[in-house]
Each structure stands twice: as C-alpha cells, then as structure tokens.
Amino acid sequence: MSGIAYKRCDILMELILPTIRFIKKKDQVAMAELIRQVFVEYSVPQVNTVYDDPQTYHIAEIMVHKKAGYWVIDRDGMIGGGCGFYPTEGLPEGYAELVKFYLSPEMRGAGIGSNLFKYIIDKARQAGYKHLYIESFPEFKSAISMYERNGFRYLSHRLGQSGHTATTIHMIFDL
C-alpha cells in the first residue's frame, strides 16, 4: 500500500483534577449551600441537623481550633465538597467527630470522596486522635457503605453533644 499516507491528529486533553485544600473563610457560604442542597436532594430531615445548624455557615471560623480541621474539594475555584474533624463537646478523650462530609453530585462516583475521606483520616491521626465518631442518616446509603467498608462500626447510641439530635446512625472508627 505505498503512496497512502496517514496523518496523525494529536489532541491535547487537559484533565483538571480537584485539589484538596484547607477551607478559607470565603468558602463558607458555598460549602454551607452545598450541604443544604444535599439534604434536600436526599430528603433528609432538616431540623436538629447540620441543615439548620447556624455553625454550618461558619465552618472556617469554627475550625481554628488547633485540633480541628476542614478541607474542601476545589475544582478550578468551585467548591465541590468537603469534610473535616472536630473535638465535639462531650466526646471521650482521644475522640473527634468526622464532620460535614458532603459532595456535590458532580464529585460523586469518581473516587474523589474516598480520597478526601482517607486524607481526613490521616489528618485526624496526625492531630493525635485515636477514634473518629460520625452521625448520619440511612438516606446517605453510599456514605454509610463507605464507612462500613473502611472499618467504621455501629454504636447503639450517640456520643457527645453535636446538637444534631435527628441523626439516627452513629458509628465509630479506631484510628
């Protein structure tokens, strides 16, 4: 087949991977609105939860505690989710609560949430915690399944005083 030339077309595709970074004050409203949207999307109770907690709009300010932290998923300046840990009042010594772990629909299903989750666990270990506690709802099946796969176990009761008394699932993880 001489005389036939094939030209190669090179296409440069840029994949913009999200960045995990510590929350900034300017991120607070976007993250709070994302959390509230997830509650509506999954028809989760909105009273006595993160949804109606005024602190949800002040995540960065609350996380200045030296043994707390909250990280967001930033994709080209847009907040796509977040998660953190905090020494919730009333938790036993060495415990922190895994807090406000929510992802936008665009961030789900690609392993981004799992990466954030593992990052937070490492950060909690580095902060000296021995256990992570979480409160949730059955409606968040995918998240609950991820917690189970990663070694969280169920508790028969809540720990600490988060103020989110509508939660029905309580789990613990040994770091």
MODELLER restraints for C-alpha pairs under 7 A, 6 or more apart:
rsr = mdl.restraints
at = mdl.atoms
rsr.add(forms.Gaussian(group=physical.xy_distance, feature=features.Distance(at['CA:17:A'], at['CA:75:A']), mean=6.70, stdev=0.5))
rsr.add(forms.Gaussian(group=physical.xy_distance, feature=features.Distance(at['CA:18:A'], at['CA:73:A']), mean=6.01, stdev=0.5))
rsr.add(forms.Gaussian(group=physical.xy_distance, feature=features.Distance(at['CA:18:A'], at['CA:74:A']), mean=5.32, stdev=0.5))
rsr.add(forms.Gaussian(group=physical.xy_distance, feature=features.Distance(at['CA:18:A'], at['CA:75:A']), mean=4.29, stdev=0.5))
rsr.add(forms.Gaussian(group=physical.xy_distance, feature=features.Distance(at['CA:19:A'], at['CA:73:A']), mean=5.62, stdev=0.5))
rsr.add(forms.Gaussian(group=physical.xy_distance, feature=features.Distance(at['CA:19:A'], at['CA:74:A']), mean=5.05, stdev=0.5))
rsr.add(forms.Gaussian(group=physical.xy_distance, feature=features.Distance(at['CA:19:A'], at['CA:75:A']), mean=6.25, stdev=0.5))
rsr.add(forms.Gaussian(group=physical.xy_distance, feature=features.Distance(at['CA:20:A'], at['CA:71:A']), mean=6.30, stdev=0.5))
rsr.add(forms.Gaussian(group=physical.xy_distance, feature=features.Distance(at['CA:20:A'], at['CA:72:A']), mean=5.62, stdev=0.5))
rsr.add(forms.Gaussian(group=physical.xy_distance, feature=features.Distance(at['CA:20:A'], at['CA:73:A']), mean=4.78, stdev=0.5))
rsr.add(forms.Gaussian(group=physical.xy_distance, feature=features.Distance(at['CA:20:A'], at['CA:74:A']), mean=6.26, stdev=0.5))
rsr.add(forms.Gaussian(group=physical.xy_distance, feature=features.Distance(at['CA:21:A'], at['CA:71:A']), mean=5.23, stdev=0.5))
rsr.add(forms.Gaussian(group=physical.xy_distance, feature=features.Distance(at['CA:21:A'], at['CA:72:A']), mean=5.56, stdev=0.5))
rsr.add(forms.Gaussian(group=physical.xy_distance, feature=features.Distance(at['CA:21:A'], at['CA:73:A']), mean=6.70, stdev=0.5))
rsr.add(forms.Gaussian(group=physical.xy_distance, feature=features.Distance(at['CA:22:A'], at['CA:70:A']), mean=5.93, stdev=0.5))
rsr.add(forms.Gaussian(group=physical.xy_distance, feature=features.Distance(at['CA:22:A'], at['CA:71:A']), mean=4.24, stdev=0.5))
rsr.add(forms.Gaussian(group=physical.xy_distance, feature=features.Distance(at['CA:22:A'], at['CA:72:A']), mean=6.17, stdev=0.5))
rsr.add(forms.Gaussian(group=physical.xy_distance, feature=features.Distance(at['CA:23:A'], at['CA:60:A']), mean=5.83, stdev=0.5))
rsr.add(forms.Gaussian(group=physical.xy_distance, feature=features.Distance(at['CA:23:A'], at['CA:70:A']), mean=5.87, stdev=0.5))
rsr.add(forms.Gaussian(group=physical.xy_distance, feature=features.Distance(at['CA:23:A'], at['CA:71:A']), mean=5.15, stdev=0.5))
rsr.add(forms.Gaussian(group=physical.xy_distance, feature=features.Distance(at['CA:23:A'], at['CA:72:A']), mean=5.66, stdev=0.5))
rsr.add(forms.Gaussian(group=physical.xy_distance, feature=features.Distance(at['CA:24:A'], at['CA:60:A']), mean=5.89, stdev=0.5))
rsr.add(forms.Gaussian(group=physical.xy_distance, feature=features.Distance(at['CA:25:A'], at['CA:60:A']), mean=5.35, stdev=0.5))
rsr.add(forms.Gaussian(group=physical.xy_distance, feature=features.Distance(at['CA:25:A'], at['CA:61:A']), mean=6.98, stdev=0.5))
rsr.add(forms.Gaussian(group=physical.xy_distance, feature=features.Distance(at['CA:28:A'], at['CA:57:A']), mean=5.63, stdev=0.5))
rsr.add(forms.Gaussian(group=physical.xy_distance, feature=features.Distance(at['CA:28:A'], at['CA:58:A']), mean=5.99, stdev=0.5))
rsr.add(forms.Gaussian(group=physical.xy_distance, feature=features.Distance(at['CA:28:A'], at['CA:59:A']), mean=6.04, stdev=0.5))
rsr.add(forms.Gaussian(group=physical.xy_distance, feature=features.Distance(at['CA:28:A'], at['CA:60:A']), mean=6.42, stdev=0.5))
rsr.add(forms.Gaussian(group=physical.xy_distance, feature=features.Distance(at['CA:29:A'], at['CA:57:A']), mean=5.73, stdev=0.5))
rsr.add(forms.Gaussian(group=physical.xy_distance, feature=features.Distance(at['CA:30:A'], at['CA:79:A']), mean=6.62, stdev=0.5))
rsr.add(forms.Gaussian(group=physical.xy_distance, feature=features.Distance(at['CA:31:A'], at['CA:79:A']), mean=6.70, stdev=0.5))
rsr.add(forms.Gaussian(group=physical.xy_distance, feature=features.Distance(at['CA:31:A'], at['CA:81:A']), mean=6.79, stdev=0.5))
rsr.add(forms.Gaussian(group=physical.xy_distance, feature=features.Distance(at['CA:32:A'], at['CA:56:A']), mean=5.56, stdev=0.5))
rsr.add(forms.Gaussian(group=physical.xy_distance, feature=features.Distance(at['CA:32:A'], at['CA:57:A']), mean=5.30, stdev=0.5))
rsr.add(forms.Gaussian(group=physical.xy_distance, feature=features.Distance(at['CA:34:A'], at['CA:104:A']), mean=6.60, stdev=0.5))
rsr.add(forms.Gaussian(group=physical.xy_distance, feature=features.Distance(at['CA:35:A'], at['CA:102:A']), mean=6.10, stdev=0.5))
rsr.add(forms.Gaussian(group=physical.xy_distance, feature=features.Distance(at['CA:36:A'], at['CA:51:A']), mean=5.45, stdev=0.5))
rsr.add(forms.Gaussian(group=physical.xy_distance, feature=features.Distance(at['CA:39:A'], at['CA:51:A']), mean=6.91, stdev=0.5))
rsr.add(forms.Gaussian(group=physical.xy_distance, feature=features.Distance(at['CA:42:A'], at['CA:139:A']), mean=6.26, stdev=0.5))
rsr.add(forms.Gaussian(group=physical.xy_distance, feature=features.Distance(at['CA:44:A'], at['CA:139:A']), mean=6.65, stdev=0.5))
rsr.add(forms.Gaussian(group=physical.xy_distance, feature=features.Distance(at['CA:46:A'], at['CA:52:A']), mean=6.16, stdev=0.5))
rsr.add(forms.Gaussian(group=physical.xy_distance, feature=features.Distance(at['CA:48:A'], at['CA:163:A']), mean=6.64, stdev=0.5))
rsr.add(forms.Gaussian(group=physical.xy_distance, feature=features.Distance(at['CA:48:A'], at['CA:164:A']), mean=4.84, stdev=0.5))
rsr.add(forms.Gaussian(group=physical.xy_distance, feature=features.Distance(at['CA:48:A'], at['CA:165:A']), mean=5.55, stdev=0.5))
rsr.add(forms.Gaussian(group=physical.xy_distance, feature=features.Distance(at['CA:48:A'], at['CA:166:A']), mean=5.46, stdev=0.5))
rsr.add(forms.Gaussian(group=physical.xy_distance, feature=features.Distance(at['CA:49:A'], at['CA:164:A']), mean=4.37, stdev=0.5))
rsr.add(forms.Gaussian(group=physical.xy_distance, feature=features.Distance(at['CA:49:A'], at['CA:165:A']), mean=6.79, stdev=0.5))
rsr.add(forms.Gaussian(group=physical.xy_distance, feature=features.Distance(at['CA:49:A'], at['CA:166:A']), mean=6.06, stdev=0.5))
rsr.add(forms.Gaussian(group=physical.xy_distance, feature=features.Distance(at['CA:50:A'], at['CA:56:A']), mean=6.36, stdev=0.5))
rsr.add(forms.Gaussian(group=physical.xy_distance, feature=features.Distance(at['CA:50:A'], at['CA:164:A']), mean=6.55, stdev=0.5))
rsr.add(forms.Gaussian(group=physical.xy_distance, feature=features.Distance(at['CA:63:A'], at['CA:69:A']), mean=5.30, stdev=0.5))
rsr.add(forms.Gaussian(group=physical.xy_distance, feature=features.Distance(at['CA:63:A'], at['CA:70:A']), mean=6.52, stdev=0.5))
rsr.add(forms.Gaussian(group=physical.xy_distance, feature=features.Distance(at['CA:67:A'], at['CA:127:A']), mean=5.91, stdev=0.5))
rsr.add(forms.Gaussian(group=physical.xy_distance, feature=features.Distance(at['CA:68:A'], at['CA:85:A']), mean=5.54, stdev=0.5))
rsr.add(forms.Gaussian(group=physical.xy_distance, feature=features.Distance(at['CA:68:A'], at['CA:86:A']), mean=4.62, stdev=0.5))
rsr.add(forms.Gaussian(group=physical.xy_distance, feature=features.Distance(at['CA:68:A'], at['CA:87:A']), mean=6.72, stdev=0.5))
rsr.add(forms.Gaussian(group=physical.xy_distance, feature=features.Distance(at['CA:69:A'], at['CA:84:A']), mean=5.33, stdev=0.5))
rsr.add(forms.Gaussian(group=physical.xy_distance, feature=features.Distance(at['CA:69:A'], at['CA:85:A']), mean=5.64, stdev=0.5))
rsr.add(forms.Gaussian(group=physical.xy_distance, feature=features.Distance(at['CA:69:A'], at['CA:86:A']), mean=6.72, stdev=0.5))
rsr.add(forms.Gaussian(group=physical.xy_distance, feature=features.Distance(at['CA:70:A'], at['CA:83:A']), mean=5.62, stdev=0.5))
rsr.add(forms.Gaussian(group=physical.xy_distance, feature=features.Distance(at['CA:70:A'], at['CA:84:A']), mean=3.90, stdev=0.5))
rsr.add(forms.Gaussian(group=physical.xy_distance, feature=features.Distance(at['CA:70:A'], at['CA:85:A']), mean=6.54, stdev=0.5))
rsr.add(forms.Gaussian(group=physical.xy_distance, feature=features.Distance(at['CA:71:A'], at['CA:82:A']), mean=5.52, stdev=0.5))
rsr.add(forms.Gaussian(group=physical.xy_distance, feature=features.Distance(at['CA:71:A'], at['CA:83:A']), mean=5.65, stdev=0.5))
rsr.add(forms.Gaussian(group=physical.xy_distance, feature=features.Distance(at['CA:71:A'], at['CA:84:A']), mean=6.00, stdev=0.5))
rsr.add(forms.Gaussian(group=physical.xy_distance, feature=features.Distance(at['CA:72:A'], at['CA:79:A']), mean=6.66, stdev=0.5))
rsr.add(forms.Gaussian(group=physical.xy_distance, feature=features.Distance(at['CA:72:A'], at['CA:81:A']), mean=5.62, stdev=0.5))
rsr.add(forms.Gaussian(group=physical.xy_distance, feature=features.Distance(at['CA:72:A'], at['CA:82:A']), mean=4.05, stdev=0.5))
rsr.add(forms.Gaussian(group=physical.xy_distance, feature=features.Distance(at['CA:72:A'], at['CA:83:A']), mean=6.60, stdev=0.5))
rsr.add(forms.Gaussian(group=physical.xy_distance, feature=features.Distance(at['CA:73:A'], at['CA:79:A']), mean=5.73, stdev=0.5))
rsr.add(forms.Gaussian(group=physical.xy_distance, feature=features.Distance(at['CA:73:A'], at['CA:80:A']), mean=5.24, stdev=0.5))
rsr.add(forms.Gaussian(group=physical.xy_distance, feature=features.Distance(at['CA:73:A'], at['CA:81:A']), mean=5.15, stdev=0.5))
rsr.add(forms.Gaussian(group=physical.xy_distance, feature=features.Distance(at['CA:73:A'], at['CA:82:A']), mean=5.81, stdev=0.5))
rsr.add(forms.Gaussian(group=physical.xy_distance, feature=features.Distance(at['CA:74:A'], at['CA:80:A']), mean=6.11, stdev=0.5))
rsr.add(forms.Gaussian(group=physical.xy_distance, feature=features.Distance(at['CA:80:A'], at['CA:103:A']), mean=5.88, stdev=0.5))
rsr.add(forms.Gaussian(group=physical.xy_distance, feature=features.Distance(at['CA:80:A'], at['CA:104:A']), mean=5.23, stdev=0.5))
rsr.add(forms.Gaussian(group=physical.xy_distance, feature=features.Distance(at['CA:80:A'], at['CA:107:A']), mean=6.20, stdev=0.5))
rsr.add(forms.Gaussian(group=physical.xy_distance, feature=features.Distance(at['CA:81:A'], at['CA:102:A']), mean=5.36, stdev=0.5))
rsr.add(forms.Gaussian(group=physical.xy_distance, feature=features.Distance(at['CA:81:A'], at['CA:103:A']), mean=4.07, stdev=0.5))
rsr.add(forms.Gaussian(group=physical.xy_distance, feature=features.Distance(at['CA:81:A'], at['CA:104:A']), mean=5.84, stdev=0.5))
rsr.add(forms.Gaussian(group=physical.xy_distance, feature=features.Distance(at['CA:82:A'], at['CA:100:A']), mean=6.89, stdev=0.5))
rsr.add(forms.Gaussian(group=physical.xy_distance, feature=features.Distance(at['CA:82:A'], at['CA:101:A']), mean=5.57, stdev=0.5))
rsr.add(forms.Gaussian(group=physical.xy_distance, feature=features.Distance(at['CA:82:A'], at['CA:102:A']), mean=5.74, stdev=0.5))
rsr.add(forms.Gaussian(group=physical.xy_distance, feature=features.Distance(at['CA:82:A'], at['CA:103:A']), mean=6.59, stdev=0.5))
rsr.add(forms.Gaussian(group=physical.xy_distance, feature=features.Distance(at['CA:83:A'], at['CA:99:A']), mean=6.00, stdev=0.5))
rsr.add(forms.Gaussian(group=physical.xy_distance, feature=features.Distance(at['CA:83:A'], at['CA:100:A']), mean=5.33, stdev=0.5))
rsr.add(forms.Gaussian(group=physical.xy_distance, feature=features.Distance(at['CA:83:A'], at['CA:101:A']), mean=4.16, stdev=0.5))
rsr.add(forms.Gaussian(group=physical.xy_distance, feature=features.Distance(at['CA:83:A'], at['CA:102:A']), mean=6.73, stdev=0.5))
rsr.add(forms.Gaussian(group=physical.xy_distance, feature=features.Distance(at['CA:84:A'], at['CA:98:A']), mean=5.78, stdev=0.5))
rsr.add(forms.Gaussian(group=physical.xy_distance, feature=features.Distance(at['CA:84:A'], at['CA:99:A']), mean=5.17, stdev=0.5))
rsr.add(forms.Gaussian(group=physical.xy_distance, feature=features.Distance(at['CA:84:A'], at['CA:100:A']), mean=6.62, stdev=0.5))
rsr.add(forms.Gaussian(group=physical.xy_distance, feature=features.Distance(at['CA:84:A'], at['CA:101:A']), mean=6.99, stdev=0.5))
rsr.add(forms.Gaussian(group=physical.xy_distance, feature=features.Distance(at['CA:84:A'], at['CA:120:A']), mean=6.17, stdev=0.5))
rsr.add(forms.Gaussian(group=physical.xy_distance, feature=features.Distance(at['CA:85:A'], at['CA:96:A']), mean=6.00, stdev=0.5))
rsr.add(forms.Gaussian(group=physical.xy_distance, feature=features.Distance(at['CA:85:A'], at['CA:97:A']), mean=5.29, stdev=0.5))
rsr.add(forms.Gaussian(group=physical.xy_distance, feature=features.Distance(at['CA:85:A'], at['CA:98:A']), mean=4.44, stdev=0.5))
rsr.add(forms.Gaussian(group=physical.xy_distance, feature=features.Distance(at['CA:85:A'], at['CA:99:A']), mean=5.33, stdev=0.5))
rsr.add(forms.Gaussian(group=physical.xy_distance, feature=features.Distance(at['CA:85:A'], at['CA:124:A']), mean=6.80, stdev=0.5))
rsr.add(forms.Gaussian(group=physical.xy_distance, feature=features.Distance(at['CA:86:A'], at['CA:96:A']), mean=5.21, stdev=0.5))
rsr.add(forms.Gaussian(group=physical.xy_distance, feature=features.Distance(at['CA:86:A'], at['CA:97:A']), mean=5.24, stdev=0.5))
rsr.add(forms.Gaussian(group=physical.xy_distance, feature=features.Distance(at['CA:86:A'], at['CA:98:A']), mean=6.72, stdev=0.5))
rsr.add(forms.Gaussian(group=physical.xy_distance, feature=features.Distance(at['CA:86:A'], at['CA:99:A']), mean=6.81, stdev=0.5))
rsr.add(forms.Gaussian(group=physical.xy_distance, feature=features.Distance(at['CA:87:A'], at['CA:95:A']), mean=6.62, stdev=0.5))
rsr.add(forms.Gaussian(group=physical.xy_distance, feature=features.Distance(at['CA:87:A'], at['CA:96:A']), mean=4.37, stdev=0.5))
rsr.add(forms.Gaussian(group=physical.xy_distance, feature=features.Distance(at['CA:87:A'], at['CA:97:A']), mean=6.07, stdev=0.5))
rsr.add(forms.Gaussian(group=physical.xy_distance, feature=features.Distance(at['CA:88:A'], at['CA:96:A']), mean=6.37, stdev=0.5))
rsr.add(forms.Gaussian(group=physical.xy_distance, feature=features.Distance(at['CA:88:A'], at['CA:97:A']), mean=6.11, stdev=0.5))
rsr.add(forms.Gaussian(group=physical.xy_distance, feature=features.Distance(at['CA:88:A'], at['CA:160:A']), mean=6.28, stdev=0.5))
rsr.add(forms.Gaussian(group=physical.xy_distance, feature=features.Distance(at['CA:88:A'], at['CA:161:A']), mean=6.71, stdev=0.5))
rsr.add(forms.Gaussian(group=physical.xy_distance, feature=features.Distance(at['CA:88:A'], at['CA:162:A']), mean=6.18, stdev=0.5))
rsr.add(forms.Gaussian(group=physical.xy_distance, feature=features.Distance(at['CA:89:A'], at['CA:160:A']), mean=5.69, stdev=0.5))
rsr.add(forms.Gaussian(group=physical.xy_distance, feature=features.Distance(at['CA:89:A'], at['CA:161:A']), mean=5.57, stdev=0.5))
rsr.add(forms.Gaussian(group=physical.xy_distance, feature=features.Distance(at['CA:89:A'], at['CA:162:A']), mean=6.97, stdev=0.5))
rsr.add(forms.Gaussian(group=physical.xy_distance, feature=features.Distance(at['CA:90:A'], at['CA:160:A']), mean=4.01, stdev=0.5))
rsr.add(forms.Gaussian(group=physical.xy_distance, feature=features.Distance(at['CA:90:A'], at['CA:161:A']), mean=5.64, stdev=0.5))
rsr.add(forms.Gaussian(group=physical.xy_distance, feature=features.Distance(at['CA:91:A'], at['CA:159:A']), mean=5.96, stdev=0.5))
rsr.add(forms.Gaussian(group=physical.xy_distance, feature=features.Distance(at['CA:91:A'], at['CA:160:A']), mean=4.44, stdev=0.5))
rsr.add(forms.Gaussian(group=physical.xy_distance, feature=features.Distance(at['CA:94:A'], at['CA:129:A']), mean=4.88, stdev=0.5))
rsr.add(forms.Gaussian(group=physical.xy_distance, feature=features.Distance(at['CA:94:A'], at['CA:130:A']), mean=5.20, stdev=0.5))
rsr.add(forms.Gaussian(group=physical.xy_distance, feature=features.Distance(at['CA:94:A'], at['CA:131:A']), mean=6.32, stdev=0.5))
rsr.add(forms.Gaussian(group=physical.xy_distance, feature=features.Distance(at['CA:95:A'], at['CA:129:A']), mean=5.77, stdev=0.5))
rsr.add(forms.Gaussian(group=physical.xy_distance, feature=features.Distance(at['CA:95:A'], at['CA:130:A']), mean=6.12, stdev=0.5))
rsr.add(forms.Gaussian(group=physical.xy_distance, feature=features.Distance(at['CA:95:A'], at['CA:131:A']), mean=4.76, stdev=0.5))
rsr.add(forms.Gaussian(group=physical.xy_distance, feature=features.Distance(at['CA:95:A'], at['CA:132:A']), mean=5.74, stdev=0.5))
rsr.add(forms.Gaussian(group=physical.xy_distance, feature=features.Distance(at['CA:95:A'], at['CA:133:A']), mean=6.99, stdev=0.5))
rsr.add(forms.Gaussian(group=physical.xy_distance, feature=features.Distance(at['CA:96:A'], at['CA:129:A']), mean=6.60, stdev=0.5))
rsr.add(forms.Gaussian(group=physical.xy_distance, feature=features.Distance(at['CA:96:A'], at['CA:131:A']), mean=6.48, stdev=0.5))
rsr.add(forms.Gaussian(group=physical.xy_distance, feature=features.Distance(at['CA:96:A'], at['CA:132:A']), mean=5.13, stdev=0.5))
rsr.add(forms.Gaussian(group=physical.xy_distance, feature=features.Distance(at['CA:96:A'], at['CA:133:A']), mean=6.19, stdev=0.5))
rsr.add(forms.Gaussian(group=physical.xy_distance, feature=features.Distance(at['CA:97:A'], at['CA:132:A']), mean=5.42, stdev=0.5))
rsr.add(forms.Gaussian(group=physical.xy_distance, feature=features.Distance(at['CA:97:A'], at['CA:133:A']), mean=4.59, stdev=0.5))
rsr.add(forms.Gaussian(group=physical.xy_distance, feature=features.Distance(at['CA:97:A'], at['CA:134:A']), mean=5.64, stdev=0.5))
rsr.add(forms.Gaussian(group=physical.xy_distance, feature=features.Distance(at['CA:98:A'], at['CA:132:A']), mean=6.05, stdev=0.5))
rsr.add(forms.Gaussian(group=physical.xy_distance, feature=features.Distance(at['CA:98:A'], at['CA:133:A']), mean=5.94, stdev=0.5))
rsr.add(forms.Gaussian(group=physical.xy_distance, feature=features.Distance(at['CA:98:A'], at['CA:134:A']), mean=5.32, stdev=0.5))
rsr.add(forms.Gaussian(group=physical.xy_distance, feature=features.Distance(at['CA:125:A'], at['CA:175:A']), mean=6.42, stdev=0.5))
rsr.add(forms.Gaussian(group=physical.xy_distance, feature=features.Distance(at['CA:130:A'], at['CA:174:A']), mean=6.03, stdev=0.5))
rsr.add(forms.Gaussian(group=physical.xy_distance, feature=features.Distance(at['CA:130:A'], at['CA:175:A']), mean=4.99, stdev=0.5))
rsr.add(forms.Gaussian(group=physical.xy_distance, feature=features.Distance(at['CA:131:A'], at['CA:172:A']), mean=6.79, stdev=0.5))
rsr.add(forms.Gaussian(group=physical.xy_distance, feature=features.Distance(at['CA:131:A'], at['CA:173:A']), mean=5.45, stdev=0.5))
rsr.add(forms.Gaussian(group=physical.xy_distance, feature=features.Distance(at['CA:131:A'], at['CA:174:A']), mean=4.54, stdev=0.5))
rsr.add(forms.Gaussian(group=physical.xy_distance, feature=features.Distance(at['CA:131:A'], at['CA:175:A']), mean=5.26, stdev=0.5))
rsr.add(forms.Gaussian(group=physical.xy_distance, feature=features.Distance(at['CA:132:A'], at['CA:172:A']), mean=5.64, stdev=0.5))
rsr.add(forms.Gaussian(group=physical.xy_distance, feature=features.Distance(at['CA:132:A'], at['CA:173:A']), mean=5.05, stdev=0.5))
rsr.add(forms.Gaussian(group=physical.xy_distance, feature=features.Distance(at['CA:132:A'], at['CA:174:A']), mean=6.58, stdev=0.5))
rsr.add(forms.Gaussian(group=physical.xy_distance, feature=features.Distance(at['CA:133:A'], at['CA:171:A']), mean=5.71, stdev=0.5))
rsr.add(forms.Gaussian(group=physical.xy_distance, feature=features.Distance(at['CA:133:A'], at['CA:172:A']), mean=4.46, stdev=0.5))
rsr.add(forms.Gaussian(group=physical.xy_distance, feature=features.Distance(at['CA:133:A'], at['CA:173:A']), mean=6.42, stdev=0.5))
rsr.add(forms.Gaussian(group=physical.xy_distance, feature=features.Distance(at['CA:134:A'], at['CA:170:A']), mean=5.76, stdev=0.5))
rsr.add(forms.Gaussian(group=physical.xy_distance, feature=features.Distance(at['CA:134:A'], at['CA:171:A']), mean=5.28, stdev=0.5))
rsr.add(forms.Gaussian(group=physical.xy_distance, feature=features.Distance(at['CA:134:A'], at['CA:172:A']), mean=6.41, stdev=0.5))
rsr.add(forms.Gaussian(group=physical.xy_distance, feature=features.Distance(at['CA:135:A'], at['CA:167:A']), mean=5.98, stdev=0.5))
rsr.add(forms.Gaussian(group=physical.xy_distance, feature=features.Distance(at['CA:135:A'], at['CA:169:A']), mean=5.59, stdev=0.5))
rsr.add(forms.Gaussian(group=physical.xy_distance, feature=features.Distance(at['CA:135:A'], at['CA:170:A']), mean=4.67, stdev=0.5))
rsr.add(forms.Gaussian(group=physical.xy_distance, feature=features.Distance(at['CA:135:A'], at['CA:171:A']), mean=6.58, stdev=0.5))
rsr.add(forms.Gaussian(group=physical.xy_distance, feature=features.Distance(at['CA:136:A'], at['CA:167:A']), mean=5.42, stdev=0.5))
rsr.add(forms.Gaussian(group=physical.xy_distance, feature=features.Distance(at['CA:136:A'], at['CA:168:A']), mean=6.39, stdev=0.5))
rsr.add(forms.Gaussian(group=physical.xy_distance, feature=features.Distance(at['CA:136:A'], at['CA:169:A']), mean=4.98, stdev=0.5))
rsr.add(forms.Gaussian(group=physical.xy_distance, feature=features.Distance(at['CA:136:A'], at['CA:170:A']), mean=6.52, stdev=0.5))
rsr.add(forms.Gaussian(group=physical.xy_distance, feature=features.Distance(at['CA:137:A'], at['CA:167:A']), mean=5.74, stdev=0.5))
rsr.add(forms.Gaussian(group=physical.xy_distance, feature=features.Distance(at['CA:137:A'], at['CA:168:A']), mean=5.63, stdev=0.5))
rsr.add(forms.Gaussian(group=physical.xy_distance, feature=features.Distance(at['CA:137:A'], at['CA:169:A']), mean=5.55, stdev=0.5))
rsr.add(forms.Gaussian(group=physical.xy_distance, feature=features.Distance(at['CA:138:A'], at['CA:169:A']), mean=6.98, stdev=0.5))
rsr.add(forms.Gaussian(group=physical.xy_distance, feature=features.Distance(at['CA:151:A'], at['CA:173:A']), mean=6.29, stdev=0.5))
rsr.add(forms.Gaussian(group=physical.xy_distance, feature=features.Distance(at['CA:152:A'], at['CA:171:A']), mean=5.96, stdev=0.5))
rsr.add(forms.Gaussian(group=physical.xy_distance, feature=features.Distance(at['CA:152:A'], at['CA:172:A']), mean=5.28, stdev=0.5))
rsr.add(forms.Gaussian(group=physical.xy_distance, feature=features.Distance(at['CA:152:A'], at['CA:173:A']), mean=4.49, stdev=0.5))
rsr.add(forms.Gaussian(group=physical.xy_distance, feature=features.Distance(at['CA:153:A'], at['CA:171:A']), mean=5.29, stdev=0.5))
rsr.add(forms.Gaussian(group=physical.xy_distance, feature=features.Distance(at['CA:153:A'], at['CA:172:A']), mean=5.45, stdev=0.5))
rsr.add(forms.Gaussian(group=physical.xy_distance, feature=features.Distance(at['CA:153:A'], at['CA:173:A']), mean=6.49, stdev=0.5))
rsr.add(forms.Gaussian(group=physical.xy_distance, feature=features.Distance(at['CA:154:A'], at['CA:170:A']), mean=5.94, stdev=0.5))
rsr.add(forms.Gaussian(group=physical.xy_distance, feature=features.Distance(at['CA:154:A'], at['CA:171:A']), mean=4.38, stdev=0.5))
rsr.add(forms.Gaussian(group=physical.xy_distance, feature=features.Distance(at['CA:154:A'], at['CA:172:A']), mean=6.51, stdev=0.5))
rsr.add(forms.Gaussian(group=physical.xy_distance, feature=features.Distance(at['CA:155:A'], at['CA:170:A']), mean=5.40, stdev=0.5))
rsr.add(forms.Gaussian(group=physical.xy_distance, feature=features.Distance(at['CA:155:A'], at['CA:171:A']), mean=5.32, stdev=0.5))
rsr.add(forms.Gaussian(group=physical.xy_distance, feature=features.Distance(at['CA:155:A'], at['CA:172:A']), mean=6.93, stdev=0.5))
rsr.add(forms.Gaussian(group=physical.xy_distance, feature=features.Distance(at['CA:157:A'], at['CA:170:A']), mean=6.51, stdev=0.5))
rsr.add(forms.Gaussian(group=physical.xy_distance, feature=features.Distance(at['CA:158:A'], at['CA:170:A']), mean=5.71, stdev=0.5))
